[in-house]
Amino acid sequence: MSSQAATIAKHISWRTPVVILACGCAISMLGFGPRSAFGFFLSPMSNANGWGRDVFALALAIQALLWGAAQPLAGAIADRFGASRVLCAGAVVYCLGLLAMAHSSTPGALYLSAGVLIGFGLAGSSFTLVIGAFGRLMPREWRSLAFGAATAAGSFGQFLFSPLAVALIDRLGWLGTLEIFGGLVLLIMPLSLALAPPGRKTPNERKGTTSATQQTLSQALAEAFGHRSYMFLVLGFFTCGFQLFFITVHLPAYLIDRGLSAELAG
């Protein structure tokens, strides 16, 4: 057996579909979880810094817009260099954003940390990159299950991190909780090794990559927006994301304002 064949065999031996699926779902959970719990930091951070709630809300609005704007760029880089590299870079930026957010003392610092850094970090560590990697690495018979599981894992992260945020804030304070979240996000880096592209591509894969890279940005956009099903999918995700982001940011503080406990809001 040649050294190249031995390397590929070793590469495949530990990256079974189950391992790839488990690591990808864990990445989806860790990427979406902390972001979905930011609503629990609105009141304590605003009160500690003497801000109106509009400051915190604007920072997260910047985050959501930059996340969406940078997502296609992150996907393009992942197509060219592999999802694992983008996931690692996104996790680092995400972590830096969380740590900077914890120590933000001015609205500008919050806009830069919770808005810009976390927005770009989310773009590079979201479940959409995991789904793209699944499409390349998973056997055909595993793909439907993998796509659904990766999406569900992101939602499970939201379910898990909400009560976790409440418990940690109650024991460690909001600053310590953000720092812990920053450390948890870095777990994406070792997990992303399972989503690294295989060794050398086959001639068919190289041919497919060359064909894809010949398509210009304008051609890709024209193809996407000319596809009716794609437009319906985008509108569905837009509607879901808009209302979900609004609820997760403002509902916890609203319930606390109405006299309910933070635990119940979580």
C-alpha positions as CSV (number, residue, x, y, z in Angstrom):
1,M,0.0,0.0,0.0
2,S,1.4,3.4,-0.9
3,S,1.9,6.1,1.7
4,Q,-1.0,8.2,0.2
5,A,-3.4,5.2,0.3
6,A,-2.3,4.5,3.9
7,T,-3.0,8.1,4.9
8,I,-6.4,8.0,3.3
9,A,-7.3,4.7,4.9
10,K,-6.2,6.0,8.3
11,H,-8.2,9.2,7.7
12,I,-11.3,7.2,7.0
13,S,-10.9,4.7,9.7
14,W,-11.8,7.0,12.6
15,R,-14.2,9.3,10.8
16,T,-17.1,7.0,10.5
17,P,-20.5,8.5,9.7
18,V,-21.5,8.2,13.3
19,V,-18.4,10.2,14.4
20,I,-19.0,12.8,11.8
21,L,-22.6,13.1,12.7
22,A,-22.0,13.4,16.4
23,C,-19.3,16.0,16.0
24,G,-21.3,18.0,13.5
25,C,-24.3,18.1,15.8
26,A,-22.2,19.1,18.7
27,I,-20.8,22.0,16.7
28,S,-24.4,23.1,15.7
29,M,-25.4,23.0,19.4
30,L,-22.4,25.0,20.6
31,G,-22.7,27.5,17.8
32,F,-26.3,28.3,18.2
33,G,-26.7,27.8,22.0
34,P,-24.9,30.8,23.5
35,R,-26.3,33.2,20.9
36,S,-29.8,32.2,21.7
37,A,-29.3,32.9,25.4
38,F,-28.3,36.6,25.0
39,G,-31.7,37.8,26.1
40,F,-30.8,36.8,29.7
41,F,-27.9,39.3,29.7
42,L,-30.0,42.3,28.5
43,S,-31.3,43.4,31.9
44,P,-28.1,42.7,34.1
45,M,-25.7,44.3,31.5
46,S,-27.9,47.3,31.0
47,N,-28.4,47.9,34.7
48,A,-24.7,47.4,35.5
49,N,-23.6,49.9,32.8
50,G,-26.5,52.4,33.1
51,W,-27.6,51.7,29.5
52,G,-31.1,51.8,28.1
53,R,-32.2,48.5,26.6
54,D,-32.0,50.0,23.2
55,V,-28.1,49.8,23.4
56,F,-28.1,46.1,23.9
57,A,-30.9,45.6,21.3
58,L,-28.9,47.6,18.7
59,A,-25.8,45.5,19.3
60,L,-27.6,42.3,18.7
61,A,-29.3,43.8,15.6
62,I,-25.9,44.5,14.2
63,Q,-24.9,41.0,15.1
64,A,-27.8,39.5,13.2
65,L,-27.3,41.6,10.1
66,L,-23.5,40.9,9.9
67,W,-24.1,37.2,10.6
68,G,-26.4,37.0,7.6
69,A,-24.2,39.2,5.4
70,A,-21.1,37.2,6.1
71,Q,-22.7,33.8,5.8
72,P,-22.3,33.5,2.0
73,L,-18.6,34.5,2.3
74,A,-18.0,31.9,5.0
75,G,-19.7,29.3,2.8
76,A,-17.5,30.2,-0.2
77,I,-14.3,30.0,1.9
78,A,-15.4,26.7,3.3
79,D,-16.0,25.4,-0.2
80,R,-12.5,26.4,-1.2
81,F,-10.5,25.5,1.9
82,G,-12.7,23.1,3.9
83,A,-15.3,23.6,6.6
84,S,-13.0,22.8,9.4
85,R,-10.7,25.7,8.9
86,V,-13.6,28.2,8.7
87,L,-15.2,26.6,11.8
88,C,-11.9,27.0,13.7
89,A,-11.6,30.7,12.7
90,G,-15.2,31.4,13.4
91,A,-14.9,29.8,16.9
92,V,-11.9,32.0,17.8
93,V,-13.7,35.2,16.6
94,Y,-16.9,34.1,18.4
95,C,-14.9,33.5,21.6
96,L,-13.1,36.8,21.4
97,G,-16.5,38.5,20.9
98,L,-18.0,36.9,24.0
99,L,-14.9,37.8,26.1
100,A,-14.9,41.4,24.8
101,M,-18.7,41.6,25.4
102,A,-18.2,40.6,29.0
103,H,-15.8,43.5,29.6
104,S,-17.6,46.1,27.4
105,S,-18.1,49.3,29.4
106,T,-19.3,51.6,26.6
107,P,-22.0,51.3,23.9
108,G,-19.4,51.4,21.2
109,A,-17.5,48.5,22.8
110,L,-20.7,46.5,23.0
111,Y,-21.5,47.2,19.3
112,L,-18.0,46.0,18.3
113,S,-18.0,42.9,20.5
114,A,-21.6,41.6,20.7
115,G,-22.3,43.1,17.3
116,V,-19.4,42.9,14.9
117,L,-17.2,40.2,16.4
118,I,-19.9,37.8,17.4
119,G,-21.8,38.4,14.2
120,F,-18.8,37.4,12.1
121,G,-18.0,34.6,14.5
122,L,-21.5,33.1,14.1
123,A,-21.1,33.2,10.3
124,G,-18.0,31.1,10.6
125,S,-19.3,28.6,13.1
126,S,-23.0,28.1,12.3
127,F,-24.8,24.9,11.5
128,T,-25.1,25.8,7.8
129,L,-21.4,25.0,7.4
130,V,-21.9,21.7,9.2
131,I,-24.7,20.9,6.7
132,G,-22.4,21.7,3.8
133,A,-19.7,19.4,5.2
134,F,-22.3,16.6,5.7
135,G,-23.2,16.9,2.1
136,R,-19.6,16.2,1.1
137,L,-18.6,13.6,3.8
138,M,-21.7,11.6,4.5
139,P,-22.7,8.5,2.4
140,R,-25.8,9.2,0.4
141,E,-28.0,7.1,2.6
142,W,-27.0,9.1,5.7
143,R,-27.5,12.6,4.3
144,S,-31.2,13.2,5.0
145,L,-30.8,12.1,8.6
146,A,-27.6,14.1,9.0
147,F,-29.2,17.3,7.6
148,G,-32.2,17.0,9.9
149,A,-30.0,16.1,12.9
150,A,-27.7,19.1,12.4
151,T,-30.6,21.5,12.2
152,A,-32.3,19.9,15.2
153,A,-29.1,20.1,17.2
154,G,-28.9,23.9,16.8
155,S,-32.5,24.1,18.2
156,F,-31.5,21.8,21.0
157,G,-28.6,24.2,21.8
158,Q,-31.2,26.9,22.3
159,F,-33.2,24.7,24.6
160,L,-30.1,23.7,26.6
161,F,-28.3,27.0,26.9
162,S,-31.3,29.0,28.1
163,P,-31.7,27.3,31.5
164,L,-27.9,26.9,31.6
165,A,-27.4,30.7,31.3
166,V,-29.9,31.4,34.0
167,A,-28.2,28.9,36.4
168,L,-24.7,30.3,35.7
169,I,-25.8,33.9,36.0
170,D,-27.4,33.1,39.3
171,R,-24.2,31.5,40.6
172,L,-21.4,33.3,38.8
173,G,-22.9,36.6,37.5
174,W,-23.4,37.6,33.9
175,L,-19.7,38.4,33.4
176,G,-18.4,35.0,34.5
177,T,-21.2,33.3,32.4
178,L,-20.1,35.1,29.2
179,E,-16.5,34.0,29.9
180,I,-17.6,30.4,30.3
181,F,-19.6,30.6,27.1
182,G,-16.5,31.8,25.4
183,G,-14.6,28.8,26.6
184,L,-17.3,26.4,25.5
185,V,-17.4,27.9,22.0
186,L,-13.7,26.9,21.6
187,L,-14.7,23.3,21.8
188,I,-15.9,23.7,18.2
189,M,-12.2,23.6,17.1
190,P,-11.3,20.0,18.1
191,L,-14.8,18.9,17.0
192,S,-14.3,20.4,13.5
193,L,-11.4,18.0,12.8
194,A,-14.1,15.4,12.0
195,L,-15.4,17.6,9.3
196,A,-12.1,18.2,7.6
197,P,-12.1,17.3,3.9
198,P,-10.6,14.0,3.0
199,G,-7.1,13.7,1.6
200,R,-6.6,14.1,-2.1
201,K,-9.7,14.5,-4.2
202,T,-10.6,12.0,-6.9
203,P,-10.6,13.1,-10.6
204,N,-14.4,13.4,-10.5
205,E,-14.3,15.6,-7.4
206,R,-11.6,17.8,-8.9
207,K,-13.6,18.1,-12.1
208,G,-16.7,19.1,-10.1
209,T,-14.8,21.7,-8.2
210,T,-13.4,23.2,-11.3
211,S,-16.8,23.5,-12.9
212,A,-18.2,25.1,-9.8
213,T,-15.4,27.7,-9.5
214,Q,-16.0,28.8,-13.1
215,Q,-19.4,30.2,-12.1
216,T,-19.3,33.9,-11.3
217,L,-21.0,35.5,-8.3
218,S,-23.6,37.2,-10.5
219,Q,-24.3,33.9,-12.2
220,A,-24.7,32.2,-8.9
221,L,-27.1,34.9,-7.6
222,A,-29.1,34.8,-10.8
223,E,-29.4,31.0,-10.5
224,A,-30.4,31.2,-6.8
225,F,-33.0,34.0,-7.1
226,G,-34.4,32.4,-10.3
227,H,-35.2,29.3,-8.4
228,R,-38.7,29.5,-6.9
229,S,-38.1,26.9,-4.2
230,Y,-35.0,28.7,-3.1
231,M,-36.9,31.9,-2.7
232,F,-39.6,30.2,-0.6
233,L,-36.9,28.7,1.5
234,V,-35.2,32.0,2.1
235,L,-38.5,33.7,3.0
236,G,-39.4,30.9,5.4
237,F,-36.0,31.2,7.2
238,F,-36.3,35.0,7.2
239,T,-39.7,34.9,8.9
240,C,-38.6,32.3,11.4
241,G,-35.3,34.0,12.2
242,F,-36.8,37.4,12.6
243,Q,-39.5,36.4,15.1
244,L,-37.2,33.9,16.9
245,F,-34.4,36.4,17.4
246,F,-36.9,39.1,18.7
247,I,-38.4,36.6,21.2
248,T,-35.2,35.2,22.5
249,V,-33.8,38.7,23.1
250,H,-36.8,40.5,24.6
251,L,-39.1,37.9,26.1
252,P,-36.9,37.0,29.2
253,A,-36.6,40.7,30.2
254,Y,-40.3,41.2,29.6
255,L,-41.3,38.3,31.8
256,I,-39.1,39.5,34.6
257,D,-40.6,43.0,34.2
258,R,-44.0,41.4,34.7
259,G,-42.9,39.9,38.1
260,L,-42.0,36.4,36.9
261,S,-38.7,34.7,37.9
262,A,-35.6,34.4,35.7
263,E,-35.8,30.6,36.1
264,L,-39.3,30.6,34.6
265,A,-38.3,33.0,31.8
266,G,-35.5,30.5,31.0
